[in-house]
Amino acid sequence: MDGTHRSEGSFVVLQAESVFSKMSCNRPISPITKQNRNGTNLMKLIGNILWFILCGLWLGLAWAIVGLLLCLTIVLIPLGLQCFKIAQLTFFPFGKEIRFGTGAGSFLLNLVWILLFGWELALGAIIAGLLMFVTIVGIPFGFQSFKLAQLAFFPFGSTIVESRD
């Protein structure tokens, strides 16, 4: 091995380094591959509009009406408030996430909720989510249905917040 081979080898290394330096993040990224908040927000908006038109309006109104009827009876106001929380997520679920609270009060109230009718509501949302997974277009809606199933199972102590992504 003499100096010419080393210089050719270093030439290849220098050439490869220059190719990789051109691929660095210093150059502008094309709008197609760029993940920006505007594109994400646009997709959430489109998802929410489609969800609202196809099923969110009717499901949300049903939850709100049940919540109103439960609030008319003074004893069941806590259950009615949880129905309003579920209705809020049902209208526009894209871009929202559920944060579950802890505590003995939340646990006991969720236990009563589950025993009375929470498991039926969650099961209905899970079945609807599985049916939405039949088509590729329905997969994002299936995930939203699973999110509703979580909230329908454990509504007490949970809060709905905007997602961070």
C-alpha positions as CSV (number, residue, x, y, z in Angstrom):
1,M,0.0,0.0,0.0
2,D,1.5,3.2,-1.1
3,G,0.4,6.8,-0.8
4,T,-1.7,6.8,-3.9
5,H,-4.1,4.2,-2.5
6,R,-4.4,6.2,0.7
7,S,-5.1,9.4,-1.3
8,E,-7.7,7.7,-3.4
9,G,-9.3,6.3,-0.3
10,S,-9.3,9.7,1.3
11,F,-10.7,11.1,-1.9
12,V,-13.6,8.7,-1.6
13,V,-14.1,9.6,2.0
14,L,-14.0,13.3,1.2
15,Q,-16.4,12.8,-1.6
16,A,-18.8,10.8,0.6
17,E,-18.6,13.5,3.3
18,S,-19.5,16.2,0.8
19,V,-22.5,14.2,-0.3
20,F,-23.7,13.8,3.3
21,S,-23.1,17.4,4.0
22,K,-25.4,18.3,1.2
23,M,-28.0,16.1,2.8
24,S,-27.8,17.9,6.1
25,C,-30.7,19.8,7.7
26,N,-29.2,23.1,6.6
27,R,-31.2,23.0,3.3
28,P,-34.9,23.7,3.2
29,I,-37.1,20.7,3.7
30,S,-39.8,20.2,1.0
31,P,-43.4,21.0,2.2
32,I,-44.4,17.4,1.4
33,T,-42.1,15.9,3.9
34,K,-42.2,18.6,6.5
35,Q,-44.2,17.8,9.6
36,N,-45.6,21.1,10.7
37,R,-48.3,22.1,13.1
38,N,-50.5,23.6,10.3
39,G,-50.7,20.3,8.5
40,T,-51.4,18.4,11.7
41,N,-54.1,21.0,12.6
42,L,-55.6,20.7,9.1
43,M,-55.9,16.9,9.4
44,K,-57.5,17.3,12.8
45,L,-59.9,19.8,11.4
46,I,-60.8,17.5,8.5
47,G,-61.2,14.5,10.8
48,N,-63.4,16.5,13.2
49,I,-65.6,17.8,10.3
50,L,-66.1,14.3,8.9
51,W,-66.7,12.8,12.3
52,F,-69.2,15.5,13.2
53,I,-71.1,15.0,9.9
54,L,-71.1,11.2,10.0
55,C,-71.7,10.4,13.6
56,G,-70.6,13.1,16.1
57,L,-73.6,15.3,15.8
58,W,-76.1,12.5,16.6
59,L,-74.0,10.8,19.3
60,G,-73.1,14.1,20.9
61,L,-76.7,15.2,21.0
62,A,-77.7,11.8,22.5
63,W,-75.1,12.2,25.2
64,A,-76.2,15.8,25.9
65,I,-79.9,14.9,26.1
66,V,-79.2,12.0,28.5
67,G,-77.1,14.3,30.6
68,L,-79.9,16.9,30.7
69,L,-82.4,14.2,31.7
70,L,-80.1,13.0,34.4
71,C,-79.5,16.5,35.7
72,L,-83.3,17.1,36.0
73,T,-83.3,14.5,38.8
74,I,-81.3,16.2,41.5
75,V,-79.8,12.9,42.7
76,L,-78.2,12.0,39.4
77,I,-76.5,15.3,38.6
78,P,-73.0,13.9,38.9
79,L,-73.9,11.3,36.3
80,G,-75.4,14.0,34.0
81,L,-72.2,16.0,34.2
82,Q,-70.2,13.0,33.1
83,C,-72.6,12.6,30.1
84,F,-71.8,16.3,29.2
85,K,-68.1,15.5,29.4
86,I,-68.6,12.5,27.0
87,A,-70.8,14.6,24.7
88,Q,-68.0,17.3,24.5
89,L,-65.5,14.6,23.3
90,T,-68.1,13.0,21.1
91,F,-68.7,16.2,19.0
92,F,-65.0,16.8,18.1
93,P,-62.6,14.0,19.3
94,F,-59.7,14.6,17.0
95,G,-56.9,16.6,18.6
96,K,-58.0,15.8,22.1
97,E,-56.7,13.4,24.7
98,I,-58.0,12.1,28.0
99,R,-56.2,12.5,31.3
100,F,-57.4,10.1,33.9
101,G,-57.4,11.2,37.5
102,T,-56.7,9.2,40.6
103,G,-58.3,9.1,44.0
104,A,-60.6,7.1,46.1
105,G,-63.6,9.2,45.1
106,S,-63.1,8.9,41.4
107,F,-62.5,5.1,41.9
108,L,-65.7,4.6,43.8
109,L,-67.8,6.7,41.4
110,N,-66.3,5.0,38.4
111,L,-67.1,1.6,40.0
112,V,-70.7,2.6,40.4
113,W,-70.8,4.0,36.8
114,I,-69.3,0.7,35.4
115,L,-71.7,-1.5,37.3
116,L,-74.8,0.5,36.3
117,F,-74.2,1.2,32.6
118,G,-70.6,2.1,31.9
119,W,-69.5,-1.3,30.6
120,E,-72.4,-1.4,28.1
121,L,-71.5,2.1,26.7
122,A,-67.8,1.2,26.5
123,L,-68.6,-2.1,24.8
124,G,-70.8,-0.3,22.2
125,A,-68.0,2.1,21.5
126,I,-65.4,-0.8,21.2
127,I,-67.7,-2.7,18.8
128,A,-68.2,0.5,16.7
129,G,-64.4,1.1,16.7
130,L,-63.8,-2.5,15.5
131,L,-66.4,-2.1,12.7
132,M,-64.7,1.1,11.6
133,F,-61.4,-0.7,11.3
134,V,-62.8,-2.8,8.4
135,T,-61.9,-0.1,5.9
136,I,-58.6,1.8,5.7
137,V,-60.5,5.1,5.7
138,G,-62.2,4.2,8.9
139,I,-59.1,3.4,11.0
140,P,-58.6,7.0,12.4
141,F,-62.3,7.0,13.3
142,G,-61.9,3.6,15.0
143,F,-59.2,5.1,17.2
144,Q,-61.5,7.9,18.2
145,S,-64.2,5.4,19.0
146,F,-61.7,3.6,21.3
147,K,-60.9,6.9,22.9
148,L,-64.7,7.4,23.6
149,A,-64.8,3.9,25.0
150,Q,-62.1,4.8,27.5
151,L,-64.0,7.8,28.6
152,A,-67.3,5.9,28.7
153,F,-65.7,3.4,31.0
154,F,-63.9,5.8,33.4
155,P,-65.5,9.3,33.2
156,F,-65.1,10.4,36.8
157,G,-61.9,12.2,37.6
158,S,-60.9,12.4,33.9
159,T,-60.4,15.6,32.0
160,I,-60.3,16.2,28.2
161,V,-57.3,18.3,27.1
162,E,-55.9,19.4,23.7
163,S,-53.3,16.9,22.5
164,R,-49.7,18.0,22.4
165,D,-48.8,16.9,18.9
